[in-house]
């Protein structure tokens, strides 16, 4: 009876040594992988499976069906990890694609605005011109408050100024 107890104790010590090794590796792997929960869980389960397998082997009762079931559990855990990683990669790709599309659309808009600047600003009226039109509509004639406003450009739009002071500019990289 004593011999069986020593053998069981020896098997337990060996299993504990394996567990300590698995835990140390799990900590190292978790630190390298920023501690993903399923990675820790898979490592923990793998350690438990190692102990169970060792105990079954020590008892001479290695149950291959049970071992296969344990392996299926591990495969399912890892498949979930791979799925999550694939989703993360796909999300990053989609976000980069969206940022690129936004930048392209903004560049197209500024190109269009610059090309159509005269059409955009055609018919622009200053505040003084609008007041004159309102006075004319209400009182029949325009009564200016002072000298007529001086237009800086042919179409009167203060935003349509020479190229050097044009506020509608394409911003590169922005």
C-alpha positions in Angstrom: 0.0 0.0 0.0 2.9 2.3 0.8 4.4 1.7 -2.6 1.1 2.8 -4.3 1.0 6.0 -2.2 4.6 6.9 -3.1 3.8 6.3 -6.8 0.7 8.5 -6.6 2.6 11.2 -4.7 5.4 11.1 -7.3 2.8 11.4 -10.1 1.2 14.3 -8.3 4.6 16.1 -7.9 5.3 15.6 -11.6 1.9 16.9 -12.5 2.3 19.9 -10.3 5.7 20.6 -11.9 4.0 20.5 -15.3 1.3 22.9 -14.1 3.9 25.3 -12.8 5.7 25.2 -16.1 2.4 25.7 -18.0 1.5 28.7 -15.7 4.9 30.3 -16.3 4.5 29.9 -20.0 1.0 31.2 -19.9 2.2 34.4 -18.0 4.9 34.9 -20.6 2.5 34.3 -23.5 -0.1 36.6 -22.0 2.4 39.4 -21.5 3.5 39.0 -25.1 -0.2 39.0 -26.3 -1.4 41.8 -24.1 -3.3 39.3 -22.0 -6.1 38.2 -24.3 -8.6 36.4 -22.0 -9.1 33.4 -24.3 -5.4 32.9 -24.6 -5.1 32.7 -20.8 -8.1 30.4 -20.7 -6.8 28.1 -23.4 -3.4 27.9 -21.6 -5.2 27.2 -18.3 -7.3 24.5 -19.9 -4.3 23.0 -21.6 -2.6 22.8 -18.3 -5.6 21.1 -16.8 -5.7 18.7 -19.7 -2.0 17.9 -19.3 -2.6 17.0 -15.6 -5.7 14.9 -16.4 -3.9 13.1 -19.2 -0.9 12.4 -16.9 -3.2 11.1 -14.2 -5.0 8.9 -16.6 -1.7 7.6 -18.0 -0.4 7.0 -14.4 -3.5 5.0 -13.6 -3.1 3.0 -16.8 -6.5 4.1 -17.9 -5.7 6.4 -20.8 -9.2 7.2 -22.3 -8.7 8.2 -25.9 -12.3 9.2 -26.3 -12.0 11.6 -23.4 -8.7 12.9 -24.8 -10.3 13.5 -28.2 -13.1 15.5 -26.4 -10.5 17.6 -24.6 -8.7 18.3 -27.9 -12.0 19.4 -29.5 -12.5 21.9 -26.6 -9.1 23.3 -27.2 -9.7 23.5 -31.0 -13.0 25.4 -30.3 -11.2 27.9 -28.1 -8.4 28.5 -30.6 -10.9 28.8 -33.4 -12.6 31.6 -31.5 -9.3 33.4 -31.1 -8.6 33.1 -34.8 -12.1 34.4 -35.6 -11.7 37.4 -33.2 -8.3 38.2 -34.8 -9.7 38.0 -38.3 -12.5 40.4 -37.3 -10.0 42.8 -35.8 -7.9 42.8 -39.0 -11.0 43.2 -41.1 -12.1 46.2 -38.9 -8.7 47.9 -39.2 -8.7 47.4 -43.0 -12.3 48.8 -43.3 -11.3 51.8 -41.1 -8.3 52.6 -43.2 -10.4 52.2 -46.4 -13.0 54.6 -45.0 -10.3 57.2 -44.0 -8.9 57.0 -47.6 -12.4 57.4 -49.1 -13.1 60.4 -46.9 -9.8 62.1 -47.8 -10.4 61.4 -51.6 -14.0 62.8 -51.3 -12.7 65.9 -49.6 -10.0 66.4 -52.2 -12.6 66.0 -55.0 -14.9 68.6 -53.2 -12.1 71.2 -53.0 -11.1 70.6 -56.6 -14.7 71.0 -57.7 -15.1 74.2 -55.5 -12.0 75.7 -57.0 -13.0 74.8 -60.5 -16.6 76.3 -60.0 -15.6 79.2 -57.8 -17.2 81.8 -60.2 -20.5 79.9 -60.4 -20.6 79.5 -56.6 -20.1 83.2 -56.0 -22.2 84.6 -58.8 -24.9 86.9 -57.6 -23.4 87.4 -54.2 -24.7 90.5 -52.5 -23.1 92.4 -49.7 -25.0 93.3 -46.6 -25.3 96.9 -47.8 -26.7 95.8 -51.2 -29.2 93.6 -49.5 -30.4 96.5 -47.4 -30.7 98.7 -50.5 -32.9 96.1 -52.2 -35.0 95.8 -49.1 -35.4 99.6 -48.8 -36.3 99.8 -52.5 -38.9 97.1 -52.1 -40.4 98.8 -49.0 -40.1 102.5 -49.8 -39.7 102.5 -53.6 -36.2 103.8 -53.7 -32.9 102.9 -52.2 -31.6 105.3 -49.5 -28.0 104.5 -49.0 -26.5 105.1 -45.5 -23.3 106.3 -47.1 -21.2 105.9 -50.2 -21.9 102.8 -52.2 -19.8 99.8 -51.2 -16.6 99.3 -53.2 -16.4 95.9 -54.8 -13.0 94.3 -54.9 -13.8 91.9 -57.7 -15.9 91.9 -60.8 -18.7 89.7 -59.3 -18.7 91.3 -55.9 -18.0 88.2 -53.8 -15.5 89.0 -51.1 -14.4 85.4 -51.2 -13.6 85.6 -54.9 -10.3 87.4 -54.6 -7.0 87.1 -56.4 -5.4 83.6 -56.2 -2.9 84.7 -53.5 -5.7 85.5 -51.0 -8.3 82.9 -52.2 -9.9 81.3 -49.1 -11.0 78.2 -51.1 -7.7 76.3 -51.2 -7.1 72.6 -51.4 -5.4 71.5 -48.2 -2.9 68.8 -49.0 -2.7 65.9 -46.5 -5.3 67.2 -44.3 
